[in-house]
Amino acid sequence: MLGGCSTLSGIDSNYPKGWPLVESADTNCPNLSGDYQNRGSYSYSPLGGSHYLAYRFGMHVNTVRELDAIDTIRIHPVEDDAVLVEARSSGVVVMSRRLSFKTKELSCSSGAMVFAPATAKTLDGFGTAVKKSTVWFKKGVDGSIIGEENSSTAAAALYVVPIVGSQTFWYRWKLQK
């Protein structure tokens, strides 16, 4: 019987040293209202553009250059069950998105705002794979947003050899001053 076990990478999954502590967890979502820098820092960026806050809020663009032109992300509640996210370039709103807790685009868990899990499936001549990714936003004690992305992959190489792995990536977006 063939078997395989793997991590997705050799990247350190631990919370980055030197980053601010995360506010104490409770059952509510953190208050993320405010203006944040679009381009964040990260422990490792698994995808081009993944360290941009606009990308994390599902604002679709054609190129990373378009993401780079967005300097500020404004987050504010619009109703009890939704938040409005505005992407701004030099103070002008260039894109916006409303995300709802009612429709399960967002949820709250352990003091974090949690995005609905994303699942991607791949099937080709070498095997099959399923990747599931969940992103959590928490509030740093300095006011920044701390993003935690948990990814797990299950695959069958040549449709026979099972391979399973997981990885955590960290992001941080500072309050705009």
Helices and strands as residue ranges (DSSP letters): E 34-37, E 41-42, H 53-56, H 64-69, E 72-79, E 82-89, E 92-100, E 106-109, E 112-115, E 118-124, E 127-139, E 145-157, E 161-173
